[in-house]
Amino acid sequence: MVIFMKAKECVAMILAGGQGSRLGILTKNVAKPAVPFGGKYRIIDFPLSNCTHSGIDAVGVLTQYQPLELNTYIAGGQSWDLDRGSGGVYVLPPYTSAEKGEWYKGTANAIYQNLGFISQFHPKYVVILSGDHIYKMDYNKMVKQHKKAKADATIAVIEVPWEEASRFGIMNTDEELNIVEFEEKPANPKSNLASMGVYCFSWEVLEKYLTEDENNPDSDNDFGKNIIPAMLNDGLKLVAHRFDGYWKDVGTVQSLWEANMELLDDNPGCQLNDKSWRIYSKTPVKPPHYIAPEAKLRNCYITEGCEIYGEIDHSVIFEGVTIGEGAKIEDSIIMSGATIGEGAIVYKSIIGTGVTVGKGAVVGSMDDSARDEFVNTKICSADITLLGADVTIGDGVKIAVNSMVTENMD
Amino acid sequence: MKNDMLGLIFAENPEVSMGELVGRRALAAVPFGGRYRIIDFILSNMVNSSVINVGITTPHNYQSLTDHLGTGKAWDMDRKNNGLFILAPADSSEIPEKLAGGVDTIHGIKNYLRRSQQNYVLVADCNTLCNMNFDEVFTAHLESEADVTMIYHKIPHIPERELKRHILLDADETGRIRDIHVYPAQQKTDLSYMHMFIIRKDLLIDLVDDAVAHGKHFLSKDIFLPQLNHLHFQGYEHTGVHLKIDDIKSFFNSNLSILNKETRDELFGLKNDMPIYTKVKDTVPTKYGKHAEVSNSIVADGCVIEGTVKNCILFRGVYVGKGASLENCIVMQNSQIMDNCLMENVIFDKEVVLRSGKKLIGQETYPMIIGKGTVV
């Protein structure tokens, strides 16, 4: 084998294949990690930027579901300083070989199929990350703890409120943070330390267990369900790494809305303005935004390329958005390139990229006369209304609260 | 498609008076429009016009410029062949700086011109901001079979005191230039030269060599004017936005002029996909606080606005505190205006701090300038 790569102590693998079906129309054409967040980011900017700041410069991004936009977004990795001569970021879709070819069957299988990618770097450690969360974390601290503890695997955990513990994968540990038991969504949790889906494995251990798991036809090929329990069963040393920063799963419309709104708090949990740990993103080529004389702004985030003529209260506005004169935006997220017509009202909504809302239209209306053909309380809870990318809403159309609009409305 | 023309940009211009703004930076690196440096405009125009080889001459003070340009990545000019070349000062120690004109500069970078693959050169000053497709100018140049194509802008009534900063052209009905008035006392024509021209590379080198041999320094006065009857000089009219920055007042007014939507849309190429590129800074979106009152202003990313802002240009990372009030101000990157300050007609260079409760009032005709890093 020709060696192009310098050896790396640590390689990161980001699981970015998930569909994120609970985000409804937002993930119809893009994978969940490519979902926009916070005015100019996408979810995957967080793990990628974390890798850069942690000094991990060999990164594989495992894609499967709707990868086009994610591929285009990551491109050569230069936005995250990951266009490296040796290492860098690689998008790794499923592939075929002479023997066989198959989709990624589970998280463990996705890594198994890319053992060849990892082994080119001759790493000592492999960090496995989910591409689904908003958090700023120094993975280097976890790797250091892993080395010091001479662990086989280290799993990042975060304290969650006891009443919510049964929604998570819970790690039961001894006083020295050795993991003694793993319970997936326990009815009666014994601990409130939840797995963050962030793992550090010693390379030989990972290689061995992934290979064994692959040979077990009954396995779901999943880290949480199969790999971790198998390691515990065999008495390997598994250690919990406590993380106490902001960590948010944005897997539902409501949690995505909340995480965006939390940025507007007086002391937000996720400090984006931290110069020592910037979140990098692909920056569009747009001039600064323009605020017109008749505009009114209160507690909001606004990005480059916007033209604001209306009123915005407690909202996050992505780049290149136009808000027409007399329009009112409240408690909402307006994604890139959307246009809100004159006099339109948008209440507690997520407006997808490139959407056009007509003049005088109302999005998120409580009025009985509002149109309810797209109401979808399974996806849109908590009075949130969601407009899918590129839909056009006609002038004066009133859309009922909790709608998930997937088509144009005249 | 790439074309057979390279770009040559002068990062300095001895004829401008930009005061404190150029104390420690090249003219080309003067910040503009919330997130740009003035060189971004001419450079982006060239990139958008399929020019893939650009040389930038930097006589002195070039650190801020090289910081900004880097390898040219932001302009997609980090290429294996061609790309962006920063042409550091040649040894011009024999010529006093004030005298050194375009002739000496081009003479100093002759090797770069010779080594380049392209056969034509677009020579341009950096301090005229516009959105122009040079591909079209180049096509017109080839079609007219002219030796030199000079780009001009029509200005019907130039105030008398400003005439001494204009070079005016006389063109016949075919567009051929018949006379050149360098810094005239009276306006006899409304064609104002934009300090951008296209010429065959070997001809440029010959003309420059000859001028140097005769102790001449200036392109318009010493090369174009004497050659008017020997070579074919053709005019090319640029219509539309044209912002010339040559003193503090024009800098101030040009910045504020992008508050006008038509000017902004055209200058930033929003309608015709001719964007202006600049160095990426990875700043967060701008946060408007609960008491912010902002009207008719351009605001870049990374600002935190708690006070009142009217008719202003705010660059990246500016902080405006509670109760502070700004009107007709240009505030550059990372400057901080603390609570209850009052500012009118003021230009803040980068990283200025205005302590709480301070008042700074300039005149519309003479804006006040506060230098980089000052704490008031």
Contacts between the chains, C-beta under 8 A, distances in Angstrom:
chain1	res1	chain2	res2	distance
A	38	B	284	7.9
A	38	B	285	7.3
A	39	B	284	7.4
A	39	B	285	3.5
A	40	B	284	7.5
A	40	B	285	5.7
A	40	B	301	7.4
A	78	B	73	7.0
A	79	B	280	7.8
A	264	B	287	7.7
A	272	B	284	4.4
A	273	B	284	5.1
A	273	B	302	7.5
A	273	B	304	7.9
A	278	B	282	5.1
A	279	B	282	7.7
A	279	B	284	8.0
A	280	B	282	5.3
A	281	B	282	7.2
A	283	B	280	4.7
A	283	B	281	8.0
A	283	B	282	7.0
A	285	B	275	4.3
A	285	B	276	7.5
A	285	B	277	5.7
A	286	B	275	7.7
A	287	B	33	6.8
A	287	B	34	7.0
A	287	B	35	7.3
A	287	B	258	7.8
A	287	B	264	6.7
A	287	B	268	4.4
A	287	B	270	7.6
A	287	B	276	7.2
A	287	B	298	7.5
A	288	B	33	7.1
A	288	B	34	3.5
A	288	B	35	5.5
A	288	B	298	4.9
A	288	B	299	5.7
A	288	B	300	3.9
A	288	B	301	7.3
A	288	B	313	7.9
A	288	B	314	7.7
A	289	B	286	7.3
A	289	B	298	7.3
A	289	B	299	5.7
A	289	B	300	7.9
A	290	B	259	7.4
A	290	B	261	7.6
A	290	B	264	6.8
A	290	B	297	7.5
A	290	B	298	5.6
A	290	B	299	7.9
A	291	B	294	4.6
A	291	B	295	6.5
A	291	B	296	7.1
A	291	B	297	5.1
A	291	B	298	7.9
A	291	B	299	6.3
A	291	B	309	8.0
A	292	B	295	7.0
A	292	B	296	6.3
A	293	B	295	4.3
A	293	B	296	4.5
A	294	B	295	7.6
A	295	B	294	6.9
A	295	B	295	6.6
A	296	B	293	7.9
A	297	B	288	4.3
A	297	B	292	5.5
A	297	B	293	7.9
A	297	B	294	5.8
A	298	B	288	6.9
A	298	B	290	5.8
A	298	B	292	7.0
A	299	B	288	6.6
A	299	B	289	6.4
A	299	B	290	5.0
A	300	B	287	7.6
A	300	B	288	5.1
A	301	B	284	8.0
A	301	B	285	4.2
A	301	B	286	7.1
A	301	B	287	5.8
A	301	B	288	7.8
A	302	B	285	6.0
A	302	B	286	5.3
A	302	B	288	6.7
A	302	B	299	7.3
A	303	B	285	4.3
A	303	B	286	7.4
A	303	B	301	6.3
A	304	B	35	7.4
A	304	B	300	6.8
A	304	B	301	5.5
A	307	B	261	7.8
A	312	B	288	7.8
A	316	B	285	7.4
A	317	B	285	7.6
